[in-house]
Amino acid sequence: MAVINENVSDTGAEYWLELAYIRGASGREFTTAVANVVPVHE
C-alpha cells in the first residue's frame, strides 16, 4: 500500500486528497480515500 497526496480536481481549482493505492494478491491495484482504510482484526 502507498499513500500519496493527489490533486483530484478536473477544474482550475485544486482539490487535494490523501489516496491509498492498494494492491491485492491478484495483482490488481485500486485506490480509495485513506479514511476508508481500516485494520483487519483477527
N, C-alpha and C positions, 0 to 999 in steps of 0.2 A: 504494500500500500504506500502511496505517496500522497502528500498533502501540499497543494500549491494555492497561491492567491492568483485568481484569473479574472480578467475583465470580461464579463459575460454580456455586456451591452451590445446591442446591434444598432444603437443610435450614437449621436455625438457625445452624449453624457456618459461618463464612466460609471459602471456598476460592478464593484468587486465582490467576489465571494471566495471563501475558502472551500476548495473542492478536494475530495478524496478520490484518487484513482485506485481502484481495487481490481486485482487480477485473481480470479478463482482458479481452481485446479484444472478447469477445462482450457485455460489459457486466454479466455475472453476477458477483455478489460471493460469496466464500466465506471461511470462517475456518479457521485452523489454529494450532497452538501455534507460537510464534516459533522454538522449537528445530527445527522441521521445515523452516524456510526455509533454503535453501542457494543460493549464487550459481551462475549458469549460466556454464560455461566454453566459450568459442567456439574 
